[in-house]
Amino acid sequence: MPFSHRHNPTHGPSSDGPAVRVSPRYLAGDDGLLADRVTAALTGAGWSHRTTRHSTPRLHSFDQLRGADWLQGAPELFLDDSVVVWTLFARRHVEGLPVWTAHFTLHTPHEPVVAFATALATTPDVVRGTESGRAALEPLAEADWAPDPTDAGNTFWAPRLQACVSHRALPPEIHDGNPLPDLPGYLAYAEVADLAPRQWVAAFSPSTPPDLVRAFTECLADPSPVERTTVPADAEGYLFYT
């Protein structure tokens, strides 16, 4: 499916009170916890806080070669008209540009973002090369996501076609340290119906290590229910409650 710009859906509570368990998680939203859960995962891994010259919070590893910027207060990038709120990256030198970048818009379910952030914080080498590949898509095939018949091996669709992950060309705003042009990266998103506004979008530049992206896709495709006190308003009729 071509990448297009659309308006972000309105998210609202489905209920007040105790949390409920819902699936699939790719339609469950972030429950307003995307900032807190990712921050907790990274600080739990020993990362520190500082404020950038743009007055945005940055979490960084001890050697400052891995980082994460929370950008909701100072949006810099939009995917499908939805603001990117987390940008994670790795670099080879403290003063160097990122080797790769990963971006997550508002309302991305926090579980797969936490899985990616945890992999970033704990994997020994996250700038070992500039290769990309399809290994990150294997968890989707194992979870019975359907390969796109027009893009076999590169694009997988969730049951009911409400989420997609594709190894493909990315928008030019997604920066990467590989000097070769037009390399594919990964794009993931969810929408309740074809041509409906996308709930969230995630993009991983071409040099993002496939095993880190795999941590994201494996968690995204996990059929286990997740706890929510609120869910996206447009997904209420498509969620299963347990």
N, CA, C and O of each residue as an XYZ file, in Angstrom:
968
protein
N       0.850     -1.183      0.000
C       0.000      0.000      0.000
C       0.890      1.238      0.000
O       1.821      1.319      0.801
N       0.627      2.202     -0.876
C       1.468      3.395     -0.928
C       1.427      4.167      0.379
O       0.426      4.163      1.096
N       2.526      4.821      0.669
C       2.583      5.686      1.843
C       1.874      6.980      1.505
O       2.159      7.596      0.478
N       0.959      7.394      2.351
C       0.190      8.607      2.090
C       0.028      9.388      3.375
O       0.242      8.859      4.466
N      -0.349     10.644      3.245
C      -0.553     11.505      4.410
C      -2.037     11.585      4.713
O      -2.839     11.934      3.847
N      -2.397     11.263      5.943
C      -3.796     11.283      6.354
C      -3.902     11.906      7.735
O      -2.901     12.079      8.430
N      -5.107     12.236      8.119
C      -5.306     12.839      9.432
C      -5.292     11.759     10.497
O      -5.768     10.646     10.271
N      -4.747     12.086     11.650
C      -4.697     11.167     12.768
C      -6.089     10.994     13.362
O      -6.835     11.967     13.468
N      -6.458      9.761     13.756
C      -7.784      9.550     14.323
C      -7.923     10.174     15.701
O      -6.929     10.428     16.381
N      -9.141     10.414     16.101
C      -9.420     10.889     17.450
C      -9.425      9.702     18.393
O     -10.116      8.709     18.165
N      -8.647      9.819     19.451
C      -8.593      8.767     20.453
C      -9.342      9.225     21.696
O      -9.268     10.391     22.084
N     -10.059      8.305     22.312
C     -10.817      8.648     23.499
C     -11.041      7.442     24.361
O     -10.743      6.320     23.953
N     -11.557      7.650     25.536
C     -11.747      6.534     26.453
C     -12.902      5.649     26.023
O     -13.905      6.123     25.490
N     -12.742      4.348     26.264
C     -13.855      3.432     26.064
C     -14.622      3.247     27.357
O     -15.804      2.903     27.344
N     -13.949      3.475     28.471
C     -14.597      3.311     29.768
C     -13.737      3.973     30.824
O     -12.558      4.248     30.601
N     -14.320      4.219     31.943
C     -13.580      4.713     33.093
C     -13.563      3.618     34.144
O     -14.482      2.803     34.227
N     -12.517      3.608     34.934
C     -12.475      2.631     35.999
C     -11.385      1.610     35.783
O     -10.352      1.918     35.187
N     -11.605      0.382     36.266
C     -10.558     -0.627     36.243
C     -10.113     -0.957     34.817
O     -10.863     -0.797     33.854
N      -8.880     -1.417     34.720
C      -8.340     -1.804     33.423
C      -9.023     -3.064     32.914
O      -9.473     -3.906     33.692
N      -9.091     -3.174     31.606
C      -9.587     -4.379     30.953
C      -8.466     -4.934     30.087
O      -7.505     -4.232     29.773
N      -8.596     -6.184     29.709
C      -7.611     -6.810     28.833
C      -8.200     -6.914     27.440
O      -9.311     -7.409     27.253
N      -7.437     -6.439     26.467
C      -7.933     -6.374     25.097
C      -6.901     -6.940     24.127
O      -5.704     -6.987     24.414
N      -7.396     -7.362     22.987
C      -6.548     -7.773     21.872
C      -7.304     -7.444     20.575
O      -8.530     -7.340     20.603
N      -6.614     -7.280     19.451
C      -5.169     -7.354     19.283
C      -4.477     -6.096     19.793
O      -5.064     -5.014     19.799
N      -3.258     -6.241     20.208
C      -2.557     -5.125     20.822
C      -2.241     -4.013     19.832
O      -2.082     -2.859     20.232
N      -2.147     -4.345     18.535
C      -1.821     -3.291     17.573
C      -2.958     -2.303     17.377
O      -2.757     -1.253     16.766
N      -4.162     -2.615     17.886
C      -5.280     -1.667     17.848
C      -5.589     -1.080     19.217
O      -6.554     -0.330     19.358
N      -4.790     -1.404     20.227
C      -5.131     -1.066     21.612
C      -4.683      0.317     22.040
O      -5.020      0.745     23.144
N      -3.926      1.042     21.201
C      -3.433      2.349     21.607
C      -2.376      2.245     22.689
O      -1.902      1.154     23.005
N      -2.009      3.388     23.256
C      -0.922      3.407     24.240
C      -1.390      3.671     25.657
O      -0.577      3.695     26.581
N      -2.701      3.871     25.848
C      -3.268      4.124     27.183
C      -2.649      5.345     27.851
O      -2.687      5.469     29.075
N      -2.079      6.248     27.056
C      -1.442      7.437     27.616
C      -0.133      7.164     28.325
O       0.360      8.015     29.066
N       0.444      5.976     28.107
C       1.624      5.568     28.874
C       2.890      5.455     28.031
O       3.913      4.972     28.515
N       2.831      5.895     26.772
C       3.977      5.697     25.892
C       5.235      6.370     26.426
O       6.320      5.794     26.358
N       5.104      7.565     26.947
C       6.272      8.262     27.495
C       6.791      7.565     28.747
O       7.989      7.307     28.868
N       5.898      7.265     29.666
C       6.312      6.717     30.953
C       6.923      5.328     30.831
O       7.938      5.039     31.464
N       6.311      4.467     30.022
C       6.788      3.082     29.954
C       8.151      2.988     29.269
O       9.009      2.223     29.709
N       8.358      3.748     28.208
C       9.654      3.717     27.533
C      10.723      4.334     28.433
O      11.834      3.811     28.530
N      10.390      5.440     29.087
C      11.336      6.067     30.010
C      11.716      5.114     31.126
O      12.891      5.012     31.478
N      10.745      4.417     31.686
C      11.033      3.485     32.774
C      11.931      2.345     32.309
O      12.825      1.920     33.039
N      11.696      1.850     31.097
C      12.530      0.758     30.579
C      13.977      1.206     30.409
O      14.901      0.461     30.735
N      14.177      2.414     29.902
C      15.536      2.888     29.640
C      16.255      3.299     30.915
O      17.439      3.002     31.076
N      15.568      3.969     31.817
C      16.221      4.305     33.076
C      16.502      3.043     33.885
O      17.494      2.970     34.609
N      15.620      2.050     33.757
C      15.874      0.775     34.424
C      17.102      0.071     33.887
O      17.724     -0.731     34.584
N      17.452      0.374     32.637
C      18.656     -0.188     32.028
C      19.885      0.670     32.300
O      20.962      0.400     31.767
N      19.729      1.707     33.129
C      20.863      2.529     33.513
C      21.057      3.798     32.708
O      22.069      4.481     32.864
N      20.087      4.127     31.837
C      20.207      5.344     31.050
C      19.925      6.567     31.909
O      19.251      6.483     32.936
N      20.463      7.727     31.464
C      20.303      8.983     32.185
C      19.475      9.964     31.369
O      19.242      9.771     30.176
N      19.031     11.037     32.056
C      18.268     12.116     31.420
C      19.158     13.334     31.218
O      20.062     13.596     32.012
N      18.897     14.059     30.169
C      19.394     15.424     30.045
C      18.444     16.165     29.113
O      17.580     15.557     28.482
N      18.609     17.474     29.033
C      17.770     18.287     28.156
C      18.617     18.787     26.993
O      19.703     19.327     27.202
N      18.125     18.610     25.766
C      18.877     19.017     24.588
C      18.802     20.524     24.410
O      18.068     21.210     25.122
N      19.565     21.029     23.458
C      19.540     22.461     23.175
C      18.184     22.910     22.634
O      17.887     24.104     22.598
N      17.362     21.945     22.214
C      16.016     22.267     21.755
C      14.996     22.146     22.888
O      13.788     22.210     22.660
N      15.500     21.972     24.112
C      14.661     21.887     25.315
C      13.743     20.672     25.304
O      12.644     20.714     25.856
N      14.195     19.590     24.676
C      13.447     18.339     24.704
C      14.203     17.334     25.554
O      15.434     17.315     25.540
N      13.478     16.493     26.300
C      14.151     15.496     27.130
C      14.861     14.451     26.267
O      14.306     13.970     25.279
N      16.073     14.112     26.641
C      16.802     13.026     25.995
C      17.259     12.042     27.053
O      17.797     12.430     28.090
N      17.039     10.765     26.781
C      17.613      9.707     27.598
C      18.803      9.160     26.824
O      18.751      9.051     25.599
N      19.872      8.818     27.527
C      21.046      8.331     26.823
C      21.788      7.306     27.662
O      21.733      7.313     28.892
N      22.479      6.430     26.963
C      23.300      5.422     27.618
C      24.498      6.083     28.287
O      24.774      7.263     28.073
N      25.198      5.308     29.095
C      26.329      5.848     29.853
C      27.369      6.465     28.930
O      27.940      7.507     29.249
N      27.626      5.821     27.770
C      28.623      6.346     26.841
C      28.051      7.362     25.860
O      28.776      7.883     25.012
N      26.767      7.644     25.968
C      26.064      8.623     25.139
C      26.051      8.254     23.650
O      25.865      9.123     22.798
N      26.247      6.982     23.339
C      26.223      6.533     21.946
C      24.848      6.008     21.530
O      24.604      5.780     20.346
N      23.967      5.819     22.484
C      22.594      5.408     22.217
C      21.673      6.414     22.898
O      21.941      6.844     24.020
N      20.605      6.784     22.230
C      19.750      7.807     22.817
C      18.306      7.668     22.406
O      17.960      6.928     21.485
N      17.472      8.403     23.117
C      16.041      8.438     22.844
C      15.532      9.830     23.179
O      15.759     10.328     24.281
N      14.848     10.455     22.239
C      14.287     11.794     22.434
C      12.770     11.723     22.485
O      12.129     11.151     21.603
N      12.207     12.313     23.534
C      10.755     12.446     23.640
C      10.391     13.823     23.099
O      10.778     14.842     23.671
N       9.652     13.853     22.002
C       9.496     15.080     21.225
C       8.085     15.649     21.230
O       7.801     16.556     20.447
N       7.203     15.161     22.069
C       5.817     15.629     21.988
C       5.714     17.142     22.192
O       4.871     17.798     21.581
N       6.563     17.683     23.044
C       6.494     19.119     23.294
C       7.151     19.965     22.218
O       6.974     21.183     22.191
N       7.914     19.327     21.325
C       8.600     20.065     20.257
C       8.622     19.200     19.006
O       9.678     18.704     18.612
N       7.459     19.014     18.375
C       7.387     18.094     17.228
C       8.293     18.520     16.084
O       8.330     19.688     15.698
N       9.023     17.547     15.552
C       9.943     17.800     14.455
C       9.588     17.003     13.203
O       9.983     17.374     12.098
N       8.853     15.925     13.368
C       8.614     14.999     12.271
C       7.193     14.469     12.372
O       6.693     14.191     13.462
N       6.557     14.335     11.224
C       5.218     13.765     11.152
C       5.240     12.593     10.185
O       5.893     12.651      9.142
N       4.529     11.535     10.532
C       4.302     10.407      9.643
C       2.802     10.244      9.492
O       2.091     10.048     10.478
N       2.315     10.326      8.253
C       0.873     10.293      8.017
C       0.138     11.344      8.850
O      -0.936     11.073      9.386
N       0.704     12.513      8.954
C       0.122     13.626      9.702
C       0.036     13.368     11.197
O      -0.582     14.150     11.920
N       0.640     12.290     11.676
C       0.668     12.004     13.109
C       2.053     12.349     13.636
O       3.063     11.995     13.029
N       2.092     13.032     14.755
C       3.369     13.541     15.257
C       4.225     12.408     15.827
O       3.742     11.571     16.589
N       5.490     12.398     15.448
C       6.460     11.479     16.033
C       6.811     11.977     17.431
O       7.209     13.128     17.608
N       6.660     11.105     18.415
C       6.937     11.513     19.792
C       8.177     10.844     20.374
O       8.782     11.380     21.303
N       8.563      9.697     19.853
C       9.812      9.066     20.264
C      10.720      8.898     19.052
O      10.296      8.367     18.025
N      11.951      9.344     19.165
C      12.993      9.033     18.193
C      14.137      8.380     18.953
O      14.686      8.966     19.887
N      14.494      7.166     18.553
C      15.602      6.439     19.162
C      16.702      6.296     18.118
O      16.426      6.239     16.920
N      17.957      6.237     18.579
C      19.061      6.235     17.631
C      20.307      5.640     18.272
O      20.372      5.422     19.482
N      21.291      5.384     17.417
C      22.616      4.971     17.881
C      23.656      5.615     16.973
O      23.409      5.859     15.792
N      24.810      5.881     17.544
C      25.887      6.513     16.785
C      27.220      5.913     17.222
O      27.310      5.263     18.264
N      28.243      6.138     16.419
C      29.558      5.571     16.707
C      30.424      6.495     17.571
O      31.317      6.035     18.282
N      30.151      7.788     17.502
C      30.950      8.772     18.244
C      30.000      9.767     18.912
O      28.925     10.061     18.389
N      30.402     10.270     20.051
C      29.535     11.172     20.816
C      29.134     12.391     19.996
O      27.998     12.854     20.096
N      30.037     12.907     19.197
C      29.742     14.084     18.392
C      29.253     13.718     16.989
O      29.001     14.599     16.168
N      29.120     12.432     16.719
C      28.731     11.996     15.386
C      27.226     11.988     15.183
O      26.453     12.038     16.140
N      26.828     11.926     13.928
C      25.428     11.795     13.578
C      24.973     10.355     13.799
O      25.798      9.441     13.784
N      23.684     10.141     14.003
C      23.206      8.771     14.188
C      23.501      7.886     12.982
O      23.404      8.312     11.832
N      23.860      6.651     13.280
C      24.015      5.650     12.230
C      22.642      5.251     11.700
O      22.475      4.989     10.509
N      21.669      5.209     12.593
C      20.298      4.904     12.203
C      19.338      5.590     13.175
O      19.734      6.014     14.260
N      18.088      5.692     12.774
C      17.048      6.299     13.606
C      15.779      5.454     13.525
O      15.504      4.818     12.507
N      15.023      5.460     14.601
C      13.718      4.798     14.653
C      12.714      5.776     15.232
O      13.023      6.503     16.176
N      11.518      5.797     14.673
C      10.533      6.823     15.020
C       9.174      6.184     15.312
O       8.749      5.252     14.629
N       8.507      6.703     16.339
C       7.213      6.179     16.753
C       6.259      7.351     16.980
O       6.591      8.294     17.698
N       5.094      7.292     16.377
C       4.130      8.374     16.541
C       3.318      8.184     17.811
O       3.324      7.122     18.434
N       2.623      9.246     18.169
C       1.691      9.189     19.284
C       0.698      8.051     19.062
O       0.273      7.791     17.937
N       0.335      7.374     20.159
C      -0.646      6.290     20.177
C      -0.081      4.950     19.730
O      -0.828      3.973     19.668
N       1.217      4.865     19.412
C       1.789      3.547     19.158
C       1.700      2.730     20.442
O       2.100      3.224     21.496
N       1.191      1.501     20.395
C       1.124      0.699     21.621
C       2.488      0.638     22.306
O       3.506      0.392     21.660
N       2.496      0.863     23.608
C       3.779      1.008     24.286
C       4.543     -0.299     24.394
O       5.769     -0.272     24.504
N       3.869     -1.443     24.368
C       4.576     -2.710     24.548
C       5.648     -2.954     23.480
O       6.789     -3.240     23.842
N       5.336     -2.853     22.176
C       6.407     -3.080     21.193
C       7.478     -1.994     21.189
O       8.628     -2.271     20.847
N       7.127     -0.762     21.562
C       8.144      0.283     21.640
C       9.090     -0.005     22.802
O      10.301      0.176     22.681
N       8.540     -0.451     23.919
C       9.381     -0.845     25.050
C      10.284     -2.015     24.664
O      11.454     -2.051     25.046
N       9.745     -2.970     23.910
C      10.557     -4.107     23.472
C      11.727     -3.630     22.618
O      12.849     -4.112     22.774
N      11.470     -2.689     21.719
C      12.539     -2.141     20.888
C      13.549     -1.384     21.745
O      14.757     -1.572     21.594
N      13.063     -0.534     22.640
C      13.958      0.257     23.485
C      14.813     -0.633     24.370
O      15.997     -0.359     24.565
N      14.231     -1.688     24.905
C      14.984     -2.613     25.747
C      16.067     -3.319     24.944
O      17.186     -3.503     25.423
N      15.726     -3.716     23.710
C      16.733     -4.340     22.845
C      17.855     -3.362     22.529
O      19.024     -3.746     22.507
N      17.510     -2.103     22.285
C      18.526     -1.090     22.034
C      19.457     -0.940     23.232
O      20.670     -0.805     23.070
N      18.891     -0.964     24.425
C      19.688     -0.747     25.635
C      20.547     -1.943     26.006
O      21.564     -1.777     26.679
N      20.169     -3.141     25.587
C      20.833     -4.348     26.088
C      21.641     -5.100     25.038
O      22.451     -5.955     25.396
N      21.447     -4.808     23.755
C      22.213     -5.496     22.709
C      23.637     -4.955     22.691
O      23.830     -3.739     22.685
N      24.642     -5.834     22.683
C      26.033     -5.351     22.789
C      26.456     -4.413     21.672
O      27.105     -3.402     21.939
N      26.110     -4.717     20.442
C      26.573     -3.908     19.311
C      25.374     -3.538     18.455
O      24.735     -4.403     17.858
N      25.072     -2.240     18.399
C      23.908     -1.803     17.624
C      24.301     -0.908     16.451
O      23.443     -0.270     15.841
N      25.604     -0.860     16.134
C      26.070     -0.108     14.959
C      27.072     -0.956     14.179
O      28.036     -0.439     13.614
N      26.831     -2.245     14.159
C      27.829     -3.149     13.593
C      27.870     -3.125     12.076
O      28.831     -3.616     11.484
N      26.874     -2.579     11.444
C      26.876     -2.572      9.986
C      25.767     -1.692      9.467
O      25.017     -1.086     10.233
N      25.676     -1.632      8.182
C      24.648     -0.812      7.553
C      23.706     -1.681      6.737
O      23.049     -1.208      5.810
N      23.650     -2.971      7.100
C      22.786     -3.864      6.357
C      21.347     -3.765      6.849
O      21.094     -3.458      8.014
N      20.425     -4.028      5.954
C      19.041     -4.223      6.343
C      18.675     -5.629      5.901
O      19.507     -6.323      5.317
N      17.485     -6.051      6.158
C      17.086     -7.392      5.753
C      15.692     -7.718      6.203
O      15.020     -6.913      6.847
N      15.265     -8.920      5.852
C      13.892     -9.333      6.118
C      13.738    -10.117      7.408
O      12.628    -10.532      7.742
N      14.835    -10.331      8.152
C      14.750    -11.152      9.350
C      13.743    -10.604     10.344
O      13.128    -11.369     11.088
N      13.569     -9.299     10.367
C      12.628     -8.693     11.311
C      11.187     -9.062     10.998
O      10.315     -8.887     11.849
N      10.914     -9.566      9.804
C       9.553     -9.919      9.417
C       9.203    -11.361      9.796
O       8.034    -11.742      9.739
N      10.191    -12.160     10.179
C       9.935    -13.566     10.468
C       8.907    -13.784     11.583
O       8.086    -14.693     11.464
N       8.915    -12.980     12.677
C       7.879    -13.187     13.699
C       6.463    -12.992     13.170
O       5.522    -13.595     13.686
N       6.304    -12.167     12.155
C       4.975    -11.946     11.592
C       4.502    -13.189     10.852
O       3.351    -13.601     10.993
N       5.393    -13.789     10.061
C       5.035    -15.025      9.372
C       4.723    -16.131     10.377
O       3.784    -16.906     10.192
N       5.522    -16.193     11.442
C       5.301    -17.221     12.468
C       3.983    -17.011     13.200
O       3.406    -17.968     13.717
N       3.498    -15.770     13.253
C       2.220    -15.461     13.909
C       1.059    -15.504     12.927
O      -0.042    -15.056     13.245
N       1.301    -16.039     11.735
C       0.272    -16.203     10.706
C      -0.234    -14.888     10.137
O      -1.376    -14.802      9.687
N       0.615    -13.860     10.155
C       0.291    -12.680      9.375
C       0.441    -13.056      7.907
O       1.276    -13.891      7.559
N      -0.354    -12.449      7.059
C      -0.409    -12.848      5.653
C       0.575    -12.047      4.816
O       0.617    -10.821      4.923
N       1.377    -12.724      3.975
C       2.233    -11.974      3.055
C       1.390    -11.269      2.003
O       0.394    -11.810      1.522
N       1.798    -10.070      1.657
C       1.103     -9.326      0.610
C       1.381     -9.998     -0.735
O       2.543    -10.152     -1.110
N       0.338    -10.400     -1.470
C       0.586    -11.106     -2.734
C       1.299    -10.258     -3.774
O       1.885    -10.798     -4.713
N       1.260     -8.942     -3.623
C       1.945     -8.071     -4.580
C       3.350     -7.705     -4.128
O       4.091     -7.049     -4.860
N       3.716     -8.130     -2.921
C       5.036     -7.780     -2.382
C       5.509     -8.908     -1.475
O       5.902     -8.671     -0.333
N       5.471    -10.124     -1.980
C       5.755    -11.310     -1.169
C       7.144    -11.229     -0.562
O       8.116    -10.887     -1.234
N       7.217    -11.552      0.728
C       8.481    -11.547      1.442
C       8.865    -10.224      2.043
O       9.724    -10.172      2.923
N       8.249     -9.148      1.590
C       8.588     -7.817      2.079
C       7.495     -7.175      2.918
O       7.782     -6.282      3.715
N       6.252     -7.605      2.761
C       5.132     -6.965      3.434
C       4.215     -8.022      4.019
O       3.858     -8.992      3.351
N       3.836     -7.824      5.280
C       2.942     -8.755      5.964
C       1.783     -7.983      6.589
O       1.945     -6.883      7.117
N       0.600     -8.610      6.505
C      -0.628     -8.016      7.028
C      -1.152     -8.848      8.191
O      -1.135    -10.078      8.153
N      -1.613     -8.159      9.216
C      -2.248     -8.821     10.350
C      -3.592     -9.396      9.927
O      -4.152     -8.984      8.912
N      -4.112    -10.346     10.703
C      -5.474    -10.812     10.440
C      -6.449     -9.638     10.379
O      -6.338     -8.690     11.157
N      -7.384     -9.704      9.471
C      -8.359     -8.636      9.192
C      -7.695     -7.404      8.571
O      -8.329     -6.360      8.423
N      -6.419     -7.532      8.210
C      -5.717     -6.495      7.449
C      -5.704     -5.143      8.162
O      -5.778     -4.093      7.523
N      -5.609     -5.179      9.495
C      -5.674     -3.939     10.270
C      -4.326     -3.460     10.779
O      -4.254     -2.455     11.487
N      -3.266     -4.158     10.433
C      -1.910     -3.699     10.723
C      -1.005     -4.239      9.640
O      -1.280     -5.277      9.038
N       0.081     -3.520      9.399
C       0.986     -3.885      8.320
C       2.413     -3.547      8.730
O       2.665     -2.529      9.374
N       3.339     -4.415      8.347
C       4.768     -4.139      8.485
C       5.409     -4.441      7.137
O       5.173     -5.498      6.551
N       6.212     -3.514      6.653
C       6.769     -3.650      5.322
C       8.240     -3.255      5.305
O       8.647     -2.291      5.953
N       9.027     -4.016      4.554
C      10.424     -3.686      4.295
C      10.438     -2.943      2.967
O      10.278     -3.556      1.912
N      10.627     -1.631      3.009
C      10.327     -0.805      1.846
C      11.060      0.537      1.902
O      11.711      0.873      2.891
N      10.936      1.281      0.822
C      11.458      2.644      0.804
C      10.697      3.497      1.808
O       9.492      3.328      1.998
N      11.413      4.414      2.448
C      10.820      5.242      3.489
C      10.730      6.691      3.038
O      11.392      7.086      2.079
N       9.907      7.491      3.728
C       9.862      8.922      3.417
C      11.240      9.558      3.575
O      12.025      9.112      4.411
N      11.546     10.572      2.804
C      12.890     11.177      2.855
C      13.220     11.808      4.192
O      14.390     12.063      4.474
N      12.216     12.070      5.031
C      12.487     12.668      6.339
C      13.181     11.702      7.299
O      13.734     12.131      8.312
N      13.160     10.414      6.996
C      13.774      9.418      7.869
C      15.254      9.333      7.536
O      15.627      8.862      6.462
N      16.101      9.789      8.456
C      17.531      9.896      8.187
C      18.272      8.634      8.611
O      17.910      7.961      9.575
N      19.333      8.340      7.844
C      20.128      7.151      8.086
C      21.571      7.463      7.724
O      21.830      8.308      6.867
N      22.517      6.781      8.379
C      23.921      7.058      8.136
C      24.512      6.367      6.923
O      25.651      6.654      6.552
N      23.768      5.460      6.290
C      24.298      4.780      5.115
C      24.327      5.746      3.939
O      23.304      6.352      3.621
N      25.491      5.906      3.279
C      25.561      6.874      2.174
C      24.857      6.416      0.906
O      24.600      7.229      0.018
N      24.540      5.127      0.806
C      23.855      4.654     -0.392
C      22.412      5.140     -0.396
O      21.743      5.064      0.635
N      21.919      5.632     -1.512
C      20.543      6.150     -1.559
C      19.512      5.043     -1.744
O      19.814      3.950     -2.223
N      18.293      5.363     -1.350
C      17.118      4.546     -1.674
C      17.156      3.135     -1.094
O      16.539      2.227     -1.651
N      17.862      2.937      0.003
C      17.829      1.637      0.652
C      16.513      1.464      1.402
O      15.976      2.443      1.919
N      15.981      0.255      1.474
C      14.727      0.061      2.202
C      14.936      0.033      3.702
O      15.978     -0.404      4.190
N      13.936      0.503      4.424
C      13.879      0.370      5.869
C      12.609     -0.389      6.222
O      12.113     -1.182      5.421
N      12.089     -0.153      7.400
C      10.855     -0.806      7.821
C       9.809      0.246      8.163
O      10.105      1.260      8.794
N       8.593     -0.017      7.736
C       7.458      0.840      8.070
C       6.356     -0.031      8.648
O       6.019     -1.069      8.079
N       5.792      0.386      9.775
C       4.697     -0.350     10.409
C       3.580      0.628     10.740
O       3.835      1.788     11.065
N       2.341      0.153     10.656
C       1.210      1.008     11.014
C      -0.016      0.153     11.274
O      -0.044     -1.037     10.963
N      -1.035      0.787     11.854
C      -2.319      0.125     12.078
C      -3.435      1.052     11.644
O      -3.340      2.271     11.789
N      -4.499      0.461     11.108
C      -5.705      1.183     10.714
C      -6.864      0.207     10.789
O      -6.705     -0.966     10.452
N      -8.025      0.669     11.222
C      -9.138     -0.254     11.418
C      -9.758     -0.698     10.099
O     -10.409     -1.742     10.050
N      -9.572      0.069      9.032
C     -10.111     -0.290      7.723
C      -9.279      0.382      6.648
O      -8.626      1.393      6.904
N      -9.299     -0.174      5.450
C      -8.562      0.414      4.344
C      -9.014      1.847      4.120
O     -10.210      2.131      4.066
N      -8.057      2.740      3.993
C      -8.262      4.173      3.783
C      -8.752      4.907      5.029
O      -8.994      6.113      4.981
N      -8.900      4.191      6.143
C      -9.222      4.867      7.409
C      -7.971      5.574      7.920
O      -6.861      5.197      7.544
N      -8.124      6.584      8.764
C      -6.932      7.222      9.353
C      -6.095      6.206     10.116
O      -6.629      5.354     10.826
N      -4.829      6.300      9.968
C      -3.950      5.370     10.667
C      -3.857      5.742     12.143
O      -3.698      6.909     12.499
N      -3.958      4.736     12.980
C      -3.870      4.983     14.420
C      -2.465      5.402     14.827
O      -2.293      6.296     15.655
N      -1.478      4.765     14.254
C      -0.091      5.035     14.594
C       0.797      4.570     13.444
O       0.389      3.776     12.596
N       2.023      5.089     13.444
C       3.011      4.707     12.443
C       4.365      4.594     13.142
O       4.688      5.395     14.020
N       5.151      3.597     12.747
C       6.532      3.455     13.209
C       7.421      3.278     11.994
O       7.047      2.587     11.046
N       8.591      3.893     12.011
C       9.519      3.795     10.889
C      10.927      3.572     11.417
O      11.349      4.203     12.385
N      11.653      2.657     10.761
C      13.008      2.297     11.152
C      13.903      2.504      9.938
O      13.679      1.890      8.895
N      14.908      3.355     10.060
C      15.761      3.668      8.918
C      16.554      2.427      8.492
O      16.683      1.480      9.268
N      17.088      2.427      7.258
C      17.670      1.204      6.691
C      18.748      0.530      7.525
O      18.851     -0.696      7.493
N      19.551      1.272      8.265
C      20.658      0.667      9.013
C      20.263      0.211     10.408
O      21.119     -0.260     11.158
N      18.993      0.335     10.779
C      18.552     -0.177     12.078
C      18.785     -1.681     12.124
O      18.320     -2.388     11.230
N      19.487     -2.197     13.127
C      19.751     -3.641     13.175
C      18.457     -4.448     13.120
O      17.529     -4.183     13.883
N      18.389     -5.426     12.226
C      17.150     -6.203     12.107
C      16.716     -6.879     13.386
O      15.518     -7.058     13.608
N      17.677     -7.271     14.258
C      17.257     -7.930     15.489
C      16.554     -6.968     16.435
O      15.731     -7.398     17.243
N      16.861     -5.659     16.354
C      16.113     -4.692     17.153
C      14.705     -4.523     16.603
O      13.739     -4.476     17.365
N      14.586     -4.431     15.281
C      13.259     -4.330     14.679
C      12.470     -5.605     14.951
O      11.254     -5.563     15.139
N      13.159     -6.721     14.971
C      12.497     -7.990     15.270
C      11.881     -7.981     16.668
O      10.801     -8.535     16.876
N      12.559     -7.360     17.617
C      11.983     -7.250     18.963
C      10.647     -6.510     18.906
O       9.702     -6.868     19.610
N      10.574     -5.480     18.067
C       9.327     -4.735     17.888
C       8.257     -5.610     17.232
O       7.136     -5.693     17.734
N       8.590     -6.260     16.121
C       7.574     -7.032     15.395
C       7.108     -8.245     16.185
O       5.935     -8.614     16.128
N       8.027     -8.871     16.927
C       7.639    -10.038     17.718
C       6.632     -9.650     18.786
O       5.656    -10.365     19.012
N       6.863     -8.522     19.444
C       5.920     -8.055     20.456
C       4.620     -7.589     19.816
O       3.538     -7.845     20.345
N       4.720     -6.905     18.678
C       3.526     -6.406     18.003
C       2.591     -7.544     17.612
O       1.372     -7.417     17.732
N       3.157     -8.655     17.143
C       2.354     -9.776     16.659
C       1.900    -10.723     17.765
O       1.116    -11.636     17.508
N       2.377    -10.523     18.983
C       1.989    -11.379     20.106
C       0.474    -11.291     20.298
O      -0.052    -10.194     20.488
N      -0.238    -12.421     20.253
C      -1.699    -12.364     20.389
C      -2.193    -12.184     21.818
O      -3.396    -12.041     22.037
N      -1.293    -12.188     22.790
C      -1.721    -12.071     24.185
C      -2.409    -10.735     24.422
O      -1.959     -9.712     23.907
N      -3.495    -10.726     25.195
C      -4.169     -9.452     25.512
C      -3.266     -8.527     26.310
O      -2.335     -8.972     26.980
N      -3.555     -7.235     26.230
C      -2.838     -6.221     26.996
C      -3.839     -5.435     27.829
O      -5.014     -5.339     27.473
N      -3.373     -4.877     28.933
C      -4.256     -4.121     29.819
C      -4.404     -2.686     29.340
O      -3.428     -2.042     28.953
N      -5.629     -2.198     29.370
C      -5.902     -0.808     29.026
C      -7.037     -0.281     29.906
O      -7.977     -1.004     30.234
N      -6.925      0.994     30.278
C      -8.059      1.668     30.908
C      -8.823      2.495     29.880
O     -10.006      2.783     30.067
N      -8.146      2.882     28.787
C      -8.795      3.555     27.667
C      -8.300      2.919     26.381
O      -7.186      2.399     26.323
N      -9.130      2.965     25.353
C      -8.746      2.443     24.041
C      -9.102      3.481     22.986
O      -9.942      4.344     23.240
N      -8.488      3.419     21.814
C      -8.854      4.349     20.745
C     -10.340      4.245     20.411
O     -10.883      3.148     20.282
N     -10.979      5.385     20.275
C     -12.420      5.390     20.039
C     -12.794      4.633     18.776
O     -13.816      3.947     18.746
N     -11.975      4.749     17.728
C     -12.342      4.103     16.470
C     -12.049      2.613     16.466
O     -12.400      1.927     15.506
N     -11.407      2.085     17.524
C     -11.076      0.659     17.565
C     -12.002     -0.134     18.457
O     -11.910     -1.361     18.495
N     -12.892      0.528     19.178
C     -13.697     -0.181     20.171
C     -14.468     -1.349     19.575
O     -14.588     -2.397     20.209
N     -14.988     -1.185     18.379
C     -15.766     -2.255     17.761
C     -14.934     -3.355     17.158
O     -15.480     -4.333     16.647
N     -13.616     -3.218     17.204
C     -12.729     -4.211     16.587
C     -11.867     -4.941     17.603
O     -11.093     -5.826     17.239
N     -11.995     -4.575     18.881
C     -11.191     -5.186     19.923
C     -11.938     -6.338     20.583
O     -13.166     -6.332     20.665
N     -11.191     -7.312     21.044
C     -11.744     -8.407     21.829
C     -11.393     -8.153     23.290
O     -10.245     -7.851     23.615
N     -12.381     -8.276     24.165
C     -12.207     -7.993     25.585
C     -12.189     -9.311     26.356
O     -13.001    -10.202     26.103
N     -11.247     -9.424     27.305
C     -11.179    -10.628     28.132
C     -11.161    -10.241     29.611
O     -11.106    -11.115     30.477
